[in-house]
Amino acid sequence: MKMNRIFLLLAGVSLIISCSKKDDDAVNKPADQALPGKWTMVNQFRTYNQGGVTQKDTVNYAAESNYWTFDANAGKIYQVKNAFLDTVAYKLIDDNKKIVTSLDDKFIFGLDTLTIQTLSDRQLKLTGHYTSPYTLDVVYSFGK
């Protein structure tokens, strides 16, 4: 009888331990490994101040209408925004926690810095802060 209880206890403990392991999808890779590839934009949350009034809005995107493809070898992001194509240079900075984009490969013109909030195998969330033509904070949400 005692052996049965011990086996049941061991089985219960092993079941609890096996259920608490993270999914393989949730394994965090460094940004330089997890970022490359195609990311489909799901939505944008925007907070901006215009005329002294704070506004908030959300933009949701249809599947495949907006996506960014990160090419680590070329150092480029190939963007599709509502069927318009664009390409910007990018590099990771601040221990792979931020993405700097630029209109040119030398990072002189049109610089933007995006902070990586979330990065997993299936989810990417970036935040940006802009000051022209008005103050704007944006949260970009992507999925794979």
Secondary structure, 3 states (H helix, E strand, C coil): CHHHHHHHHHHHHHHHHHHCCCCHHHCCCCHHHHCCEEEEEEEEEEEEEECCEEEEEEEECCCCCEEEEEECCCCEEEEEECCEEEEEEEEEECCCCEEEEECCCCCCCCCEEEEEEEECCCEEEEEEEECCCCCEEEEEEEEC
